Amino acid sequence: MGVPDGLLERYVTVWNEPDASARRDAVARLWTPDGLHSPGPGDFRDSMPWTPG
């Protein structure tokens, strides 16, 4: 699965934003209501509500 256009650039830009309020708003725009965060490769499969086919 590839990275959607602009996602990586927006992600990096968010964490380089010095203003906390602007950063919080930008983080909220990056996520979807059902989004998952994976802190590491092994942790992702354990936290998934379904098993990939």
JORAFEN-V575607 format. One record per backbone hydrogen bond with DSSP energy under -0.5 kcal/mol. CO is the residue of the C=O (numbers start at 1). NH is the residue of the N-H. Records with the same first field share a line. If there is no record, write none. Layout:
BEGIN
CO=NH + NH
END
This chain:
BEGIN
4=7
6=10
7=11
8=12
9=13
10=14
11=15
12=16
13=16
14=17
16=18
18=20
19=23
20=24
21=25
22=26
23=27
24=28
25=29
26=30
27=30 + 31
32=35
37=39
40=44
41=45
42=46
43=47
44=47 + 48
45=48
50=52
END
